[in-house]
Amino acid sequence: MSQLDRNAIRLLNFSLPLVFLLFFLPQARSATIVIDPAHGGTDVGSVSESGEKEKDVVLDTALLLKECLIADPELKIVLTRNQDKSMSLVNRVDQANSIQADIFISLHADFSQSDQTKGPEILYNQPVYVQEKNPADMVPWDERQNAFIEKSRVLAQSIASGMADQTVENRGVRQVKLCVYHGLAMPMVVVELGFLSNRTETGLLSDQAYRKRIAEIIAAAVKNSILPKTK
């Protein structure tokens, strides 16, 4: 046997274990998180007495949330918008569905007729049932969220609990009809960051340190909800 043949055998013996590791051992699956800063562009959302715009508050918070999550190699983070631009609700839903995201988090800032109302609130969807079923027995668009409501509730509760643990006064969790998000095929929550109609809370939401604190709380809840399932 020539030296060339011996070298080839050594290389083959070395390579086989690597092939086994690459193709036969379970591979870690990354989870995709979609962060949706509401409004944008000509749609400014709510506006505080001092001129703070909802679209700006939620975009900055979304970017901070991305920073908190992206350091984890098991998470892939996608923003529906990363700049001040208009975007339809249908496009946001389609974007998340097209990449088969694992979680959808939409960030908003609330507004009330009373300037005393304050506190973040976490919302998740109510089930919807369509009367006329598709003849092909496909799940109707409006019913797609039904399969994920329990996971959405758990995530919402986790975010609210995280806020309470970090002494952020909040209004807790509420289940409502979020009709514009019914087509999402994944767990989803809406995080109302606070009320721009309340002067004290507007001051907090104008402070990047406070927004970062909220982003860290949401990030911790997301990791607690999804990372154990990816390992």
ChimeraX attribute file (.defattr): number of C-alpha atoms within 10 A of each C-alpha:
attribute: neighborCount
match mode: 1-to-1
recipient: residues
	/A:1	5
	/A:2	6
	/A:3	8
	/A:4	8
	/A:5	10
	/A:6	11
	/A:7	11
	/A:8	11
	/A:9	12
	/A:10	10
	/A:11	11
	/A:12	11
	/A:13	11
	/A:14	11
	/A:15	11
	/A:16	10
	/A:17	10
	/A:18	11
	/A:19	11
	/A:20	10
	/A:21	11
	/A:22	10
	/A:23	9
	/A:24	9
	/A:25	9
	/A:26	9
	/A:27	11
	/A:28	9
	/A:29	12
	/A:30	17
	/A:31	20
	/A:32	19
	/A:33	24
	/A:34	27
	/A:35	25
	/A:36	24
	/A:37	28
	/A:38	27
	/A:39	25
	/A:40	22
	/A:41	13
	/A:42	11
	/A:43	16
	/A:44	17
	/A:45	17
	/A:46	20
	/A:47	19
	/A:48	18
	/A:49	12
	/A:50	11
	/A:51	10
	/A:52	17
	/A:53	21
	/A:54	27
	/A:55	26
	/A:56	22
	/A:57	23
	/A:58	25
	/A:59	24
	/A:60	18
	/A:61	25
	/A:62	27
	/A:63	18
	/A:64	19
	/A:65	23
	/A:66	21
	/A:67	16
	/A:68	17
	/A:69	21
	/A:70	15
	/A:71	11
	/A:72	13
	/A:73	9
	/A:74	18
	/A:75	19
	/A:76	17
	/A:77	19
	/A:78	19
	/A:79	21
	/A:80	20
	/A:81	19
	/A:82	15
	/A:83	15
	/A:84	16
	/A:85	13
	/A:86	15
	/A:87	16
	/A:88	12
	/A:89	15
	/A:90	12
	/A:91	11
	/A:92	23
	/A:93	20
	/A:94	15
	/A:95	17
	/A:96	24
	/A:97	17
	/A:98	9
	/A:99	12
	/A:100	16
	/A:101	20
	/A:102	19
	/A:103	26
	/A:104	27
	/A:105	22
	/A:106	23
	/A:107	23
	/A:108	27
	/A:109	26
	/A:110	22
	/A:111	20
	/A:112	13
	/A:113	8
	/A:114	10
	/A:115	14
	/A:116	13
	/A:117	16
	/A:118	23
	/A:119	17
	/A:120	22
	/A:121	24
	/A:122	25
	/A:123	22
	/A:124	27
	/A:125	24
	/A:126	16
	/A:127	19
	/A:128	17
	/A:129	11
	/A:130	11
	/A:131	7
	/A:132	7
	/A:133	11
	/A:134	11
	/A:135	6
	/A:136	6
	/A:137	7
	/A:138	8
	/A:139	12
	/A:140	17
	/A:141	15
	/A:142	17
	/A:143	16
	/A:144	19
	/A:145	24
	/A:146	20
	/A:147	13
	/A:148	18
	/A:149	20
	/A:150	13
	/A:151	17
	/A:152	25
	/A:153	22
	/A:154	16
	/A:155	27
	/A:156	30
	/A:157	19
	/A:158	21
	/A:159	27
	/A:160	25
	/A:161	18
	/A:162	19
	/A:163	22
	/A:164	15
	/A:165	11
	/A:166	12
	/A:167	9
	/A:168	17
	/A:169	15
	/A:170	18
	/A:171	16
	/A:172	17
	/A:173	21
	/A:174	16
	/A:175	16
	/A:176	11
	/A:177	14
	/A:178	16
	/A:179	13
	/A:180	12
	/A:181	23
	/A:182	22
	/A:183	18
	/A:184	26
	/A:185	24
	/A:186	21
	/A:187	24
	/A:188	26
	/A:189	26
	/A:190	22
	/A:191	23
	/A:192	20
	/A:193	25
	/A:194	23
	/A:195	29
	/A:196	30
	/A:197	23
	/A:198	21
	/A:199	16
	/A:200	13
	/A:201	21
	/A:202	23
	/A:203	14
	/A:204	15
	/A:205	24
	/A:206	15
	/A:207	12
	/A:208	14
	/A:209	11
	/A:210	15
	/A:211	21
	/A:212	20
	/A:213	17
	/A:214	22
	/A:215	23
	/A:216	21
	/A:217	23
	/A:218	24
	/A:219	21
	/A:220	16
	/A:221	21
	/A:222	19
	/A:223	17
	/A:224	14
	/A:225	18
	/A:226	19
	/A:227	15
	/A:228	8
	/A:229	11
	/A:230	12
	/A:231	11
